[in-house]
Amino acid sequence: MQRWDLTAIETPGGKTSPVVLHSGEARAVLIELQPGQRLGDHEVKEATWAFVVEGSASFEGDGETVDADAGALLHFEPTERRSVSSTGGARLLLLLAPWPGVGHYSAEEAAAG
């Protein structure tokens, strides 16, 4: 069994210092958005669950915006485009599965290990 205190793990650079908590059949990543930070329009190859641990964040995708406070859980399909921002700051747990998703790595990267 592994255990993490998501409120105590340091992420001093905000979005520039995500912490990979686990990487196996799924990947768990803790990321902090400092006040005013934004993860611009992006997509990943994996299904993604985004859990707001602390603070609040705005998630934009598929023409809608969802404002989510601590305790909210959102789900995105593989390759679903989205952006995330926070005016007051937020701590997010991202779960990506399966890891890595189909097409995540190029054939050369996958062969390299």
Helices and strands as residue ranges (DSSP letters): G 14-16, E 19-23, E 27-33, E 38-42, E 47-61, E 64-69, E 73-76, E 82-85, E 90-97, H 107-112
